[in-house]
Amino acid sequence: HNNITIATKMMLLQPLLLLGSLLSHSQAARPLMLSTPQHAVASDTNAISQSINLDPDPFPEEDKTYTKYEHYPPYCSTPQEMEKRAIPPLDTNIQTQLVHVTALIRHGSRTPFSGAPSYKCWNGYWESPDTGVWNCDLLTYMSPPATTKEKGKEVDEHGNLLDEEPDFLFEKRYDALLSKQTTDGGLMESGNILNGTCQMGQLLARGYEQELSNGKHLRQAYFYDGDKTADEHAAADPRMRLWDLTKDDNSIPSHASQIGDPTKEMFQEPNLKYRADDEQRTLMSGQVLLRGLFGPELAATGDDETAVIKLHTADYTVDVLTPNGKVCPRVEELRNEAYESDEYKSWVQSSIEAKTTKSLMKDEMGIDEVPEVILDCMMTTICTDRNLPDALNDYDGTGGGNFEVVADFAVNNFTFPYKYNGGAYSKLGMGPLWLEIMSNILQIVDANHHPTSSSGMPPPKLALFSGHDTTLMPILATLGEQVWSGKDWSPYASMLQIEIHEVLDNDERYPSGYAFRLIYNGNVLTSKMDECAAAELCDVQVLVKQVMSFASEYEDVNCATKVQPTGESKMGEMKDVTVNLLSTPGGALTIIISMALGSVATYFIMRRRLRREYKYADTLTLAELSLSALDDDENDISRDVDRSRIESAVSSGIGLDENTIDENSLI
């Protein structure tokens, strides 16, 4: 029971996903490390000891990673690469005070996001035990929902619900479909899609370390802890201290309205707002980052109390942390327009880059077409020290080898829609997320017109969004032509920060009284934004003007497509639905039942119609009977009205010609 208490006191969510290795990093208290199953061989790293281990390092094998290759692409985010991403100190003499930070991250290193046959890499990929079998040592722990306290004590004096702390955890293992094992317990075969103990797209131990580094970067930049804060850390500058641990009161006295709540723990709302989509790798990446950021404070929570951090998420299929063409069809249509453009067709058919890549694939790898997932195949392979095919095993960072030729083509091919036509796809696709981001910022910089949120809570000091590469790249694309080239993929554990600074001087360069700083993977990008030339800090009005023209919920913009779906596309959608149903438990039975019900309904409808036609047989000729059957639909006035409304919405709602995107019509 004591061990369980130590374990639960480090929990970040309730209910939660918790890393087994999460239990070992605290300097204030070192919980006992739980053992790993024998079959979890070190395909990633030996994340958890086979026995109880008091070593504060949860990954004793981590030093053996990133040793297979002499060079690794920045995409891999090696420890050396992560070290370069420290948040730089302010390089200006302007008197300011940091009041808010929004941080957006990409998850850390992961397994392939899909399996065979859709995930096609190169010949022999899935047949090789080196690339076709994925075993994970990084375990997931879950707590059961808490139970309420005894009757009569369900709420505290403030009316807040009181919960019992969970007194046990579940260790989640992807081993239920193991079919064969070696005599020493090593895994040979599994019924899982990745043929081992990993789930698709699962965070790896390397990803854990990457996000832990991100948390430490944030702490060093925004937490002042007296002598523990090094001179080179940004927080050594009083202007950068979002939290000063040497003070009891961390409110911002110079600010007119409240930001956060100094009476609450710094990892509690409204000081922190944590947002992620409902994917294992994003949920866990955010949790690990927060552990690196708030580790000592979480460890200081008493043994009789569980630290709880609220997570805000949604159903993945309708979430908005990436452009969602399923919810807003116009988003997908803008993407398709980019790929159907003359500019794209000319590049993909005639450019030297495209011709070289296609020739390499065919001549040296025996593949007729460049696989859609080739970039992910290459990066998940090299970044986990697995064997690349000989034709691609030449990465040296100079840009001349086959690896980089293929990778550059794959990046440019995928990211093309993000910046095409002024970034229309990115702006519409990321509008809802920008609205979430700016709802926090506007409460601070324009409190008169954007009062406290409907929840009644003040804006947070720190807002963390845990997403994907397809979150960060389109976000960057919306910030202006020079901010992001469109040719650089967001590496594992990439991080974008938007800092909001209150300007204490009466400086005409900052008429709003607030400035922002834009930082991406340790590099200040503010000066690359329009109207922020050569400035590390730029008036916040520039940011508001840049993004608020398209920051909007999908429901508040015209998401209708310009072109009505064709019969072929409708059949494609029906096919996709059928495939998805068949891949789910009971899907085949659902289809059979639906077909049976449809047949019965069709029988009765046709029977009714034939009876109606038969009734008029004595007075109508065959030709008249045929015409009357058509009139049954043609004379339906309500149907005509509905059709006209749809046509009107499609034809006039966008207001575009064939070659130009009118961004105002997307708002």
Secondary structure, DSSP 8 states (H G I E B T S, - for coil): -HHHHHHHTT--SSS-EEEGGGGG--SS---------TT--SSS---S-SS----S-S-TTGGGSS-SSS---GGG--HHHHHTT----------EEEEEEEEEEE--SB--S--TTTS--STTTTTSTTTS-------EEE-----B-STT-SB-TTS-B-B------EEE-S-TTEEEE-TTS-EEEESSTTSSS--TT-B-HHHHHHHHHHHHHHHHHHEE-GGGS-TTSGGGSGGG-SEETT-S----TT-SS--S-TTS-TTSTTTEEEEE-S-HHHHHHHHHHHHHHHHHHHHTS-TT------EE---GGG--SS--TTT-HHHHHHHHHHHTSHHHHHHHHH-HHHHHHHHHHHHHH--SS--TTHHHHHHHHHTTT----GGG----SSS-SHHHHHHHHHHHHHHHHHHHHHHHHHHHHTHHHHHHHHHHHHHHHTTTTS-S-TTS----SEEEEEE-HHHHHHHHHTT-TTT--SSS---TT-EEEEEEEEE-S--TT-TTSEEEEEEETTEE-GGGSTT-TT-SSEEHHHHHHHHTTT---GGGS----SS---HHHHHHHHHHHHHHHHTSTTHHHHHHHHHHHHHHHHHHHHHHHHHHHHHTTTTS-HHHHHHHHHHHHHT-HHHHHHHHHHHHHHHHHS---SS---GGGG-
